[in-house]
Amino acid sequence: MGIGEFIMGEPLGLLKVIVVQGKRLVVRDFKSSDPYVIVKLGNQTAKTRVISSCLNPVWNEELSFSLKESAEILNLVSFYESRLNPVQVFDKDRFKADDKMGHAHLSLQPLISAARLRQILGVSSGETTLRKVIPDTDNCLAWDSTISCINGEVVQDVWLRLSDVESGEIELKIKLTNPSPVAPSRSR
């Protein structure tokens, strides 16, 4: 097994998703909203805290996931497979179901490829740009995003445009920390 190769289904690393902030979120209550974000990766789900009465919330919350080969898409809520599964934004309501405030997704394949490149190049300290990702159908990027290696972690800063809603963007910082490459087994 070579550098960066892992057994199917084995962890590729720890994926940290920092939900930084939201901008221009939609009004779902009388004059504002009480937003929170749900992030899904495969069958793993995590949620931020609720920010009361705010259309430009700042969360700065870190959500952690175990990244496996089969999970490639991160979603901000919706139901997409193989993505940073839906990244969904909701308005917290007290007496009725929470209102949807949009969703977005991001393919993690460029991040995984950059992590493998980092291992091949042996980059472990300082800051090195590994790749640029442009908006396309595999993601909800609002604009170009750069993937870098910063002191051993593969990091991507993204602004995702929310779908199925009038306006709104979510800023995420995604970090992938790889485990040590799996050593080949020795046979006698």
N, C-alpha and C positions, 0 to 999 in steps of 0.2 A: 504494500500500500504506500503511495507517495505522499508527499507533503500536501496537506489540505484535503486529503481524501478520508472520508468517514464511512462507516458501515451504514447502510440505509436505515433510517429511523433513529440512529444514534445522534446525540446532541451535537450541533455545530458550534454552540456557544451560548452565552447569556446575552439576550437582547434586552437592552434598556431603552424604553421609550419615555423621554421627558416631554410631557405635554406642557409647553411653555406658555402659550397664550392664544386667545381668540381675538379676531378683529371683525368689526361690522357684522356681528351676529344678528339674527332676526328677532323682532319683538314677538313674543308669544303670550305675554301677559298684557295687562292694560297699557303700560308705557315701557316696559322693559322685559327682561327674562331672568331666570335663575339657572344658568347653564352648568352642565357637567358633561364630561366626555367618557364614552365607553370605548375601549380599544380591544380588538379581538385578534388573536393569532392562532389559527387552527381551532382547537377546542379550549384554548386558554382565553380568559376574559379578565379585564381589570377596569376599574372605574376611578375617576378623579372625584374630588370633593365638589360640592355645589357652591357656586359663587352667587350670592344673592344680588338681585337687581343690577345686572351688569351686562352690557352688550360688547364690551372689550375686556373680558376677564383675563387675569394673569393667574395661572395655576402653579407653574414651576414644580410639577409633581412627577416623580420617577415611577414608572410602572415596569416591572421586570417579567420577562418571558423566557422559557427555555426554547431555543430555536433548533428545530430539527429539519433535516433535508426536505421532508415532504411539505413543510409549511413555508410558503414563499411570499405570501401577500399579507400585509398588515391592513386591517380595516378599521376605520373610524366609523362605526356601525352602519351596517347594511349586511347583506348576506352574500359575500363573495368568498370563494375558496382560494387557497394558495396566495393570499395577499396579506399585507398587514391588515388583517381582516378588518371588517368595517371599523372605521373610526367614526363613531356616531356622537352627535351632540344632541342633548335633550334639555328641555326646560322643566325643572322640578315643579310639580304642582302638588298642592296639599290635599285637595278634595276630589281629584280626578286623575286619569292616567297622564303621565308626563308627555309633553308635546315634543315631537321630533323637530330638530333644528338643523337637519342636514346630515350627510354622511360623506365619507371619502375613503379611498383606498390607495395603497402604495405597494408596488411590487418590490420585494426584498431581494430579487435576483441580482440587481446591480451591486447591492451591499455585500451579498454573499460572494460574488465574483471578486469584488475589491478586497475582501478579507483573504481570499485564497491568493490573490496577487501579493498582498502584504506578506503572507507566509513564504511565498516563492522568493520574493525579493529580500526577505529577512529584515524588514523594517520594524524596529521596535522602540525607537526613541525619536524625539523631536516631532516635527510636523511635516508630512509628505502628502501632496494631493495625488490620489489614486485614480479618480474618474469623475466625469461630469455626466449628469443625468438631465435630460430635457423632458418637458411635458409631452406626454403621448397617451394612447389609450390604455396603457398598463398602469397608469397612475393618475392622480388628481392634482399634480403639481401646478401651482400657480405660476411658477417660473423656474428657470434652471436651478439645479442643486448640485453641490460638489460633495464628493465622498473623499475624506482624508483619513490618514492614520495619524493620530495624535497620542503620543506616548504609549503606543502598543494597542490602543483601541481604534477600531474603524468607526468613524463618526460621519453622519450625514445630517445636515441641517435642512429642513424642508418647510415650505409653506404649502398647505393643501387647501385647494378651493373646495368648499362644500357643495355637494350635488343635491338636486331636488329641493332647492330653497332659493329665495330671492337674492341673498347675499351671505357672505361669511367665509372666513379663512381661519385655519388653525395652524399654529407654528409648532413643529415637533423637532426635537433633537434625538436622533436615533444612534445608539452606540452598540457595537457588537464586540464582545470580548470572546475570543476563541479559546477553547481548551487546547491543551498540548496535542499535537498530532498523535494519532493512535499508532503505537509501535507495532510492527509486524510480529506475529507470534513465531516462536522458534520451535521447529520440530526436531526431534532427536533421531 
